[in-house]
Each structure stands twice: as C-alpha cells, then as structure tokens.
Amino acid sequence: MTQVSMTVNGKAVSGDVEGRTLLSEFLREGQRLTGTHVGCDTSQCGACVVHVNGEAVKSCTALALDLDGAEVTTIEGMANADGSLSVIQQAFQDHHGLQCGFCTPGMVMSAAALLKDNPTPTEAEVRDYLEGNICRCTGYHNIVKAIMAASGQDVSQIAAE
C-alpha cells in the first residue's frame, strides 16, 4: 500500500492505495464521493468523468497512485459555493437533460470541460464532444439543449430528432 494525497473538490484528502486502485474506486470507496458512477470499467460510457488538474478524465481508467498531488473535481464539487446548482446543472434540470440520472454526472463534467474550451459550441460540436458518453434513456437531444443553454445560446430552434 502507498499513501496518495490529492485535493478533491477543494479539500486535501489522502488514503492508502494499491498500485492498481483506480481513481473512481479511490473517490467512491475511499472518499465516499459516490456521484462518480462506474458503468463499464473500460472507458466506454463516460459515467465516471471527473476533472483532473482542469481536464476531463475517465476515472475508471486512471490510477489513483499516478494522481498523487493532483487537483480533482467531481460532480459533488460542481455546485455553487452556496450549494445551489451550477449553471450547467440547472440547465440539465431546466431542459430535462436527464432521466434515470446514471450518466448525468459524467455528462455534466464533460459539458463543463467542453464549455471551458469552447464557450459557445454548435449543436454538432456538442454532439461530437459527447461521443465518449453514453446515455441509454434520453436520446441525447435534451442533453445537447441543456449544454447549449448553459452556454447562453437560444435553444428554441433546436429541432427534435
């Protein structure tokens, strides 16, 4: 076992990990941050996306040991300081961008990464960026609307598929 330390959602945390411990396991089991979901363990579904040093990372394939000293943000760290929903989270709620909610944390984290790099993406750019995130319930239409609304764009003209 090796001790790993990192900042998670602005708080210094540490824990003993084996060399094979995945970041998703460190967060869910070691830190009790269960908003990071694991759906596939193969980096296919995107439900486990978190931000590591400001970049979107699929935590089911990142080793916790390799992230010693990193800054990690999970879905639990996305809310505003007063506890209210972030703009992206509110847009998902307002535009019905979730159903069962399993993919939602990864979608929100991916959306935040996209909007950081591209503040006003086109519908095609949003769809392309979400290629690594799977949703089995919504058909993506409302997720795309939510992300575009979070960017401040008018979504009334986005046609349903």
C-alpha positions as CSV (number, residue, x, y, z in Angstrom):
1,M,0.0,0.0,0.0
2,T,1.1,3.5,-0.8
3,Q,-0.3,6.7,0.5
4,V,-1.7,9.1,-2.1
5,S,-2.7,12.7,-1.4
6,M,-4.7,15.0,-3.6
7,T,-7.1,17.9,-3.5
8,V,-10.7,16.8,-4.2
9,N,-13.3,19.4,-4.6
10,G,-11.0,21.9,-2.8
11,K,-10.3,19.7,0.2
12,A,-7.0,17.9,0.9
13,V,-7.5,14.2,1.1
14,S,-5.3,11.2,1.4
15,G,-5.5,7.4,1.6
16,D,-3.6,4.2,1.2
17,V,-4.0,2.6,-2.2
18,E,-2.7,-0.4,-4.0
19,G,-0.9,0.3,-7.3
20,R,-4.0,-1.0,-9.2
21,T,-6.5,1.3,-7.4
22,L,-8.5,3.3,-9.9
23,L,-9.3,6.9,-9.3
24,S,-13.0,6.0,-9.4
25,E,-12.5,3.5,-6.6
26,F,-10.5,6.0,-4.6
27,L,-13.2,8.6,-4.9
28,R,-16.2,6.3,-4.4
29,E,-14.9,3.9,-1.7
30,G,-12.1,5.9,-0.1
31,Q,-13.7,9.3,-0.1
32,R,-17.4,8.3,-0.2
33,L,-18.0,10.6,-3.2
34,T,-20.5,8.3,-5.0
35,G,-21.6,10.8,-7.6
36,T,-18.8,9.5,-9.8
37,H,-20.5,6.5,-11.4
38,V,-18.9,3.4,-12.9
39,G,-20.8,1.8,-15.7
40,C,-18.4,-0.1,-17.8
41,D,-14.8,-0.2,-16.4
42,T,-13.5,0.1,-20.0
43,S,-13.7,3.9,-20.6
44,Q,-16.6,3.4,-23.0
45,C,-19.6,5.0,-21.2
46,G,-18.3,8.3,-19.6
47,A,-20.3,8.0,-16.4
48,C,-17.1,8.3,-14.4
49,V,-15.8,11.6,-15.9
50,V,-14.1,13.9,-13.4
51,H,-11.7,16.8,-13.8
52,V,-8.1,16.2,-13.0
53,N,-6.0,19.4,-13.0
54,G,-8.7,21.1,-15.0
55,E,-9.0,18.4,-17.7
56,A,-11.8,15.8,-18.2
57,V,-10.6,12.3,-17.3
58,K,-12.4,9.0,-17.2
59,S,-11.7,8.0,-13.7
60,C,-12.3,4.2,-14.3
61,T,-9.0,4.0,-16.2
62,A,-6.9,6.4,-14.2
63,L,-4.7,5.1,-11.4
64,A,-5.0,6.9,-8.1
65,L,-1.3,6.5,-7.5
66,D,-0.4,8.3,-10.7
67,L,-2.5,11.3,-9.5
68,D,-0.7,12.0,-6.2
69,G,-0.7,15.7,-5.8
70,A,-3.5,16.3,-8.4
71,E,-6.5,18.6,-8.1
72,V,-9.7,16.6,-8.7
73,T,-13.2,17.9,-9.2
74,T,-16.1,15.5,-9.0
75,I,-19.8,16.2,-9.6
76,E,-20.1,16.9,-5.9
77,G,-17.8,19.9,-6.4
78,M,-19.8,21.4,-9.3
79,A,-22.4,23.2,-7.3
80,N,-22.0,26.9,-6.4
81,A,-20.4,27.8,-3.1
82,D,-23.9,28.4,-1.6
83,G,-25.0,24.9,-2.5
84,S,-27.2,26.0,-5.4
85,L,-26.9,24.2,-8.8
86,S,-24.2,25.4,-11.2
87,V,-25.3,26.9,-14.5
88,I,-24.8,23.6,-16.2
89,Q,-26.6,21.5,-13.6
90,Q,-29.5,24.0,-13.7
91,A,-29.6,23.8,-17.4
92,F,-29.8,20.0,-17.3
93,Q,-32.7,20.3,-14.9
94,D,-34.5,23.0,-16.8
95,H,-34.2,21.2,-20.2
96,H,-34.9,17.7,-19.0
97,G,-31.3,16.5,-19.8
98,L,-31.6,13.5,-17.5
99,Q,-33.9,10.7,-16.9
100,C,-32.6,7.8,-14.8
101,G,-29.6,10.0,-13.8
102,F,-26.9,7.4,-14.1
103,C,-25.0,9.1,-16.9
104,T,-25.7,12.6,-15.6
105,P,-22.6,13.2,-13.5
106,G,-20.3,12.3,-16.4
107,M,-22.4,14.3,-18.8
108,V,-22.2,17.4,-16.6
109,M,-18.5,17.0,-16.1
110,S,-17.9,16.6,-19.8
111,A,-20.2,19.5,-20.6
112,A,-18.1,21.7,-18.2
113,A,-14.9,20.7,-19.9
114,L,-16.4,21.4,-23.3
115,L,-17.7,24.8,-22.3
116,K,-14.4,25.7,-20.7
117,D,-12.6,25.1,-24.0
118,N,-15.4,26.2,-26.3
119,P,-17.8,28.6,-24.6
120,T,-20.4,28.7,-27.4
121,P,-20.3,25.3,-29.2
122,T,-22.6,24.5,-32.1
123,E,-25.0,21.6,-31.8
124,A,-22.7,19.5,-34.0
125,E,-19.7,20.3,-31.7
126,V,-21.7,19.3,-28.6
127,R,-22.8,16.0,-30.2
128,D,-19.2,15.3,-31.3
129,Y,-17.8,16.1,-27.9
130,L,-20.2,13.8,-26.1
131,E,-19.2,10.8,-28.3
132,G,-17.5,9.2,-25.3
133,N,-20.5,9.5,-23.1
134,I,-23.4,7.0,-23.3
135,C,-27.0,7.7,-22.2
136,R,-29.5,4.9,-22.6
137,C,-32.6,6.9,-21.7
138,T,-32.7,10.4,-23.3
139,G,-31.6,10.1,-26.9
140,Y,-29.2,13.0,-26.2
141,H,-31.5,15.7,-27.6
142,N,-32.3,17.3,-24.3
143,I,-28.7,16.9,-23.1
144,V,-27.5,18.8,-26.1
145,K,-30.1,21.5,-25.5
146,A,-29.1,21.7,-21.8
147,I,-25.4,22.2,-22.7
148,M,-26.2,24.8,-25.3
149,A,-28.5,26.6,-22.9
150,A,-25.7,26.6,-20.3
151,S,-23.6,28.4,-22.8
152,G,-26.1,31.1,-23.0
153,Q,-27.4,30.2,-26.5
154,D,-31.0,30.2,-27.7
155,V,-32.1,26.6,-27.9
156,S,-35.6,27.2,-29.1
157,Q,-34.6,26.4,-32.7
158,I,-33.0,23.0,-32.0
159,A,-35.2,20.5,-33.7
160,A,-36.2,17.3,-32.0
161,E,-34.7,14.2,-33.7
